[in-house]
Amino acid sequence: MSIIVCRSSEFGKLSNGQVITQYTLSNEKGMSISIINYGATLTSVQVPDSNGNRHELTLGFDQLDDYISHEFYFGATIGRVANRIANAHFNYQKKDYYLSKNKNFEHHLHGGEKGLDKRVWRAHTTSQKNQTSVSFSYLSPNGDQGYPGNLDIEVTYSLTTNNELKISFQAKTDQATPVDLTNHAYWNLAGAGNGTVLNHVLQIFSDCYVVTDKDLLATGKLAEVKGTPFDFRKPHSIGERIQDIAIGGYDLCYVLPPLRNHQPQFVARINEPISGRSLEVFTTQPGLQFYTSNTLRDYLISSGLHTHRNGAFCMETQNLPGAVKYPEFPSPFLLSGNNYQHETIYR
């Protein structure tokens, strides 16, 4: 029987002395993942290449202080609502709600100034036949960042014997509130800090995307990918048409096909030709935000490595951005007595 080992260790301490713990899961195929209970943050994914050499595939830090101070959400759990909410405001059932605005920003991004990525979560581990999991739970109180309702959240990271990273999200509330949770891992299949991802070959099974304005705010409109640099229905390298995009890179949400059987569906594939590594994405979510770290500065990341602009890509599975304002999009509102539940698999 295959074995997945789970180890825990101190990652650092907050200014109040509270210990932050890192959990590392490893399987017999050489894959490992690490997560800390600060922000329920994925800090490491290591996978062997075609020659058996292990490399770090996600951007992260060695020090807790860097996770506290940085602004790019490396590996973090995002919420209560991922992506942007225009003017940090929404109306629900004729009542206005005003959310926190992010620093130097007129809108609400990724849960606000102190989103779920800046919170300390409770953790526990579980094991099943073919996978081991670490679950993180957090109670976001009524009024947190302006959101209504007490929201009880659980995020579970699982490593399987088949080299799958599963991330599942669950939530319950005591009054209606918008919920859209995701993970913000930054991937480089050649190895974190090993150049750009422009040579990665991408395929996304989507016919249309959410149109945004100059501030990347959703307009409520959809557009077909056909005839645009956003068309990855057939494989293309990320860098092949990136110069044709006004903002210098990709940052858009693809609309995914309707879910058929309530199970994660295959939505994207990425290959890195030199290492031979590939990544497949499965999800129950209706949208996929593809981002090529267009504004990433020169950053010192884990193991003394550096990363730069276009040095990683993100595959953020989520609802369609702007759904709190546009009723034609899938509703993000979770009602009391209902369960929020989504799963994404990276393999």
N, C-alpha and C positions, 0 to 999 in steps of 0.2 A: 504494500500500500504506500502511495506517495505521501510524503510528509512536508508540511509547511511549518516552518519555525517562526515563532513570534517572540521578539525581544523588545524590552522597553528600557529606556535610559533617560537621564536628565539631559534636556537640551539647553536649558538656561533658566534664569530667574527674572521675574518682573521686578520693577522698582520697589514693590511692596513685599518682596521676598517670596512670592508664590512661585513654586516650581512648575516649569513647563516640561512635559514629558514627550519624548519621541518614541513611536512604535514602529518597528521594522519587521516586515513579513518577508520571508525568503522561501522559495521552492527549490526542488531538486534539479530544475532546468537552468538554474543560475539567475533567475529573475528575482528582484527584490523591490519592494516599495517601502517608503518611510513617510510617516504622517505625524505632525505634532498637534497637540490639543489647543494651541493658539491659532484661532481661525480655522480649526479643522483643516489644516493646510498640508497638502501633499508636498513634501520637501525633496523627495528623491524617487526616481524610477531608473533602475539599472537592468539592462538586458544585454546578453552576449550578441555579438555580430556574427556573420557567417563563418568567421574563423575562431569563434569561441571567446573573443575578447570582450570583456564587460566595460561598458561606458555609461556615464550618467546621461540620461536623455531629456531631463527637464531642468529648467532654470530654478535655482534655489540658492540659499545662503547657508553658511556654517554657523552664523551667530544669530541669536534671537533678536538682538537689537536691530538688525537689518530688516527683519520681518516687521518689526514694530514701526520703523521709520519710512520704509520704501513705499512707493505709490503705484506699483505696477501689478499688485495682487498675485505675485508668483505662487501658483499652486493652491490658492486660497479658495475656501467656500464662499460663494457670493450670494448675498441676499440682504433684506428680504426679497428684493426684486432686482434681477440682473439687468445690465444695460442702462440706458438713459431714460429718465422721465422728464419731459420738457418742463422747465420753470419750476421743477420740484413740486408739482401740484397735480392732483387729480380730483375728479368729482365722482362720487358713487351714491346713487339713490338720492340725488339732489343735495348732497352734503359735500362741502369742500374739505379737502385734506391737504395740508402743507407739510412737505417733507424737508429734511435737512439738505442743505446744499453743500456740495463738496468744496474744499478749499480752492479758491481762485476759479470757481466754476459757477455758472448761474443755474445749473440744472442738478438733478439728482442722479448720481452714477453709482451703480453696483451696491445699492443699499445705503448710500449716504456717507456722511463724514465719519461715522463710526458704525460701519456695517458689521456683518457677521464675521468678516475677515479679521476684525480687531477684538474679538471676544474670546474668552477662555471657556472651552467646552469640557463637559464630563465625558469620560471614555470608558469603554469596557470591550473585552475581546471575546470572540466565540469561534468555535471550530466545527466544521462539518466534514463530510467524507472527502470532498475534493476542493475545499477552499477554507481559508481562515480569514476572519474579518475583525476589523476594529470599528466600533460604532461610537459616534460622538453625538451628544445631545446638548441642547441649549434651549432655555425658555426666554424668548424675546418678549419683554413685557408690553402691555398696552401703552401706546404712545411712543415706543422706541423709534427714534428717527422720524416721528410723525405718523407712523402707521397705527391703525386701529387694531385692537384685539391682542390678547395674549396668544403668542404663537409658539407652540411646542414643536421643536425641530429635531430630527435625527438624520445624520449623514453617516452612511456605512461604506467603508472602503474594504474591498475583498480582493485577495490574490488567490487565483485558482492554480491547480496543477497543470493547466493548459496555457499558462502565461497570459491569463486575462486579468486585467484590472477592472473591477466592477465598482461603480459608485452609484449608490442608491440614496434617494432623498425622500423623506417622509415628513409630513407636518399636519398638525391639527390646530384649530383655533376656537375661541369662544365667541367670536363675532366676525362678520365678513371682513376680509382683508385680502389685498393682492399678494400673491406668492409666486415667485419664479426663481428657483435656486439652480445654481450651476457651479462647476469647478473651473478655475482659471489657470490650468496648467499651461506652461510654455514648453513646447517640444522642439527638439532638434535631433533627428534620428541619426545624424552623423556623430552626435555627442555634444553635450552642452558646451558652448564656448568654441566650438569647432567651425568657425566661419558662419556664413549665412545659410538659410534654408532655400535659396533660390533654385538650387538644382533638384530639390525634392519634387517628385512627380505626384500630382494630386488628381483625384477623381471624386466629385461630389454629385450624388444622384438627386439633382434638383433642377427644375425647369424655371424657377423664378426666385426673386429676392425682394427684400423689403427696401423700398426707395427711401433715402434719407436726404436731409438738407445739408447746407454747408457746415452745420454744427454736428452732423451725424445723428440728428434727431429724426425719428421715423415720421413720415408724412401721411401714413395710412394707406399709401398706394403700393402696389406690387408691380414689378416689371419682369419681362422674360429675359433669361440669360442669353438667348440665342443672338448671335452677332455681336456679343460684347466680350470684354476681357474677363467677365465673371463666369463664362461658360466652361465648366469643368465636367460636363457630362461624359466627355471623352478625356482620357488622361492628357494633362499638360504639365510641364514644369512650372513651378510657382513663378519663376523669373521670366518666363517666356514673353509675357505681355504686361508685366508689372509697370513698365515705363509708360503704358497707355492710360494709367489711372492717375487722376489729378492729384490725389493726396499722397502718391508715391508708394502705395501699397494697398493691400486688401484689408478692409474692415467693414464687413457687411454680413447680414443675416440671410441665409438661404432658407426658403420655405420647403419643408420636407414633405414627401408624399403622406397621405393619410395612413394612420396606423391601422393594421388589419386585424391583429389578434391579441392586442394589448401586450405584446412582447417586443423587446427592443428590435428595431429593424436596421438593416445594413444601410448606412447613409453616406459613408466616405471611406476612401482608401488613400494612403500616402506611402510612397516608396522612396528610399534613399539609395541611389544606385551603387555607391562606392562601398558602403558597409553591408549592403544587402538587407538592411532592416526594413520592415514595413509596419504600418499601423492601420488597423481597421477600426472604424467607429460604428457602434450600434446604439440606438437610443429610442426611448418612447416619446421624446419631446417633439414638438412640431417645427422647431427651428434650430439652425446651426450657425452660430456666429464664427466666421473665419477671419482671423486677424494675423497679420504678419509682423507684429511688433514694430510698427512704422515709426513710433516716437521713442523707442527705447534708446536711452543714452548708453555711453560706455559704462558698464556696470561690472564691478568685481563680484563674481558669484562664487559658489562653493568650490573648494579645492584650489583656490587661487586663480581661477580662470576668469576671463573677461568675455562679455557678450556685447553686441552692438546692434545697430539698426538692422532689421530683417534677420536677426540671429536666431529667431525661433518663430513658431506658429502656434496659434491657439485654435482649438476646436471646442467652442463653448456651446454645449447643447442647452436649449432654453425655449421659452415661449417667444413669440414674435415681439420685437421691441415696439413700444407704444401701445401695447394691448390694453393698458389702463385707460387710454383715451379713445381707442377705435373699436367700437363694438363688433365690427366685421372680422376682427382678429379673434383667435381663441381666447375665451375669457380667462383672465388671471385670478379671478376672485374666488377665494376659498371660503365656503360658508361653514358656520358652526354645525358640527355633526358630520361633516364630510372629511375625507382623507385626501391629502395631497400626496401623490406617489409617482415618482419617475425613476428610471434607471438608465445609466449610460455604461457601455462596455467598451474598453480600449483593449485591442488584442493584436 
